[in-house]
């Protein structure tokens, strides 16, 4: 399995592609133009896993579903979380086509796709529907906008809650092994051990 990263859209959002040798892949989040990125690399997404439904993470969701990807998320399609009109009224050139969530996934169960087994952690605070995907076999955590390299997700958007976010990080993410590689929704990768020790916004105390 090879991990590719596509960073796209106004907010420079990371989408992660877990690619197999046979040309199929699992995609985690769908920033703008990730569908074109897959075409350029001759990859076909079988599944799209959404860490949350803020617009910058779902801009290409409908395109991927139209190409055959099954969409999995914490809740059904949620325009109140996507906030497309609000962002457009702020003058941002963003647009997202409606899509259907094929499977709603909750906190706790193991999600098995091909030979990948993801642990699902509900980590609200940045957004009420935020989840992270932990691939224990590789020690990879796809954290969405919950935990960043040296920072944490913003909590001033509708449904955000700072204390809830900090609790989510400490109770769910910091419980993972130090060597766990963190693939965030924005910016460079980091590790659980590094953030537990040095993150100025969320200490482990």
MOHU-V596565 format. One record per residue. N is the residue number from 1. RES is the residue in one small letter. NEAR is the number of other C-alpha atoms within 12 Angstrom. Layout:
BEGIN
{{N	RES	NEAR} {N	RES	NEAR}}
END
This chain:
BEGIN
{{1	x	18} {2	x	18} {3	x	20} {4	x	23} {5	x	32} {6	x	32} {7	x	29} {8	x	29} {9	x	26} {10	x	22} {11	x	23} {12	x	24} {13	x	34} {14	x	39} {15	x	45} {16	x	43} {17	x	36} {18	x	36} {19	x	27} {20	x	23} {21	x	14} {22	x	14} {23	x	20} {24	x	27} {25	x	36} {26	x	40} {27	x	45} {28	x	50} {29	x	53} {30	x	50} {31	x	45} {32	x	34} {33	x	31} {34	x	39} {35	x	37} {36	x	21} {37	x	27} {38	x	33} {39	x	18} {40	x	13} {41	x	21} {42	x	17} {43	x	30} {44	x	33} {45	x	39} {46	x	29} {47	x	37} {48	x	45} {49	x	48} {50	x	48} {51	x	51} {52	x	50} {53	x	45} {54	x	42} {55	x	41} {56	x	40} {57	x	47} {58	x	51} {59	x	39} {60	x	40} {61	x	46} {62	x	32} {63	x	31} {64	x	40} {65	x	29} {66	x	21} {67	x	22} {68	x	21} {69	x	33} {70	x	30} {71	x	39} {72	x	38} {73	x	39} {74	x	34} {75	x	29} {76	x	24} {77	x	30} {78	x	25} {79	x	21} {80	x	21} {81	x	29} {82	x	33} {83	x	28} {84	x	27} {85	x	18} {86	x	20} {87	x	22} {88	x	16} {89	x	12} {90	x	11} {91	x	12} {92	x	17} {93	x	19} {94	x	28} {95	x	29} {96	x	31} {97	x	21} {98	x	23} {99	x	28} {100	x	26} {101	x	28} {102	x	23} {103	x	20} {104	x	25} {105	x	31} {106	x	24} {107	x	25} {108	x	18} {109	x	18} {110	x	19} {111	x	27} {112	x	20} {113	x	22} {114	x	16} {115	x	16} {116	x	24} {117	x	21} {118	x	30} {119	x	31} {120	x	33} {121	x	37} {122	x	37} {123	x	42} {124	x	38} {125	x	32} {126	x	40} {127	x	38} {128	x	31} {129	x	36} {130	x	44} {131	x	47} {132	x	46} {133	x	50} {134	x	39} {135	x	29} {136	x	24} {137	x	15} {138	x	23} {139	x	23} {140	x	32} {141	x	43} {142	x	48} {143	x	51} {144	x	50} {145	x	45} {146	x	50} {147	x	51} {148	x	37} {149	x	32} {150	x	27} {151	x	28} {152	x	37} {153	x	35} {154	x	28} {155	x	23} {156	x	14} {157	x	20} {158	x	20} {159	x	24} {160	x	25} {161	x	24} {162	x	26} {163	x	22} {164	x	27} {165	x	35} {166	x	33} {167	x	26} {168	x	34} {169	x	41} {170	x	27} {171	x	22} {172	x	31} {173	x	42} {174	x	34} {175	x	21} {176	x	28} {177	x	23} {178	x	20} {179	x	20} {180	x	29} {181	x	32} {182	x	41} {183	x	38} {184	x	39} {185	x	47} {186	x	37} {187	x	27} {188	x	21} {189	x	27} {190	x	30} {191	x	31} {192	x	38} {193	x	23} {194	x	26} {195	x	34} {196	x	34} {197	x	20} {198	x	19} {199	x	25} {200	x	18} {201	x	25} {202	x	32} {203	x	23} {204	x	23} {205	x	15}}
END
